[in-house]
Amino acid sequence: MTGRASPGETRLVDIVFPGATNHHGTLFGGAALAHMDRVAFIAAARHARADFVTASCERIDFVAPARLGEIVELTGRVARVGRRSLSVEVELVSEAPLTGERRRCTRGSFNMVAVGTPAPMPPPPPPAPEEPGVLRMADLVMPEQTSHYGSLHGGSALATMGKAAFVVATRHARRAVVMASSRRVDFRHEITPGDVAEVEARLAGTGRSSMTVAVRLWSESLATGERHLCGTGEFVMVAVDAHHRPVAVAS
């Protein structure tokens, strides 16, 4: 299985947790820059199938905060291509989970330089339309996420899949949601450090207060573009009120 990569753009989705906030209760600027640089690297490597380092970043202005508990969505698109370098435009948008209000927090340009002698780089592709109802979020697998076998630890994979299920369920219900169960999760293929782990998640069914989210986890080699279906699962999320009691959601 090869799956579907995201031509023209790379999207990283995260939640602002306390460990990434400053004393104001908003996303720490350094954490935002780290996320942006990560997206720029993945977008550059996917485009040219070469290894890159960050040479510089510019025109980065923070115009709005991302607050504790909000969803942050980062999108990277290749904007300019040279002989050995390219630039990636990255935008960070925050989303209030209960209202869906979105605001652009920052954007910037990251200039990436290929290591070694890359093949001629293609021109930037046009933006690709999103598939309705499907959340795609990609991230780079780092060594600290791996087990003693040198592959992505199952707990890290489950955390990523659970995060995607949370975002899909939250966007559907616009309520506080919690995980009630995972019906079944199967792992089929390893993911090694330096690979991209991309999650595809979609709403598979709803009950009175519950939502079932189907999640697939793919690996992608940045050197070759080869993709493998690594995991599948279903997660049941429940909408709750301020006292953590189930509440009804729209079907």
Summary of the structure (lengths in Angstrom):
residues: 251
radius of gyration: 18.4
end to end distance: 32.0
largest distance: 58.6
contacts: 816
relative contact order: 0.17
helix: 18%
strand: 45%
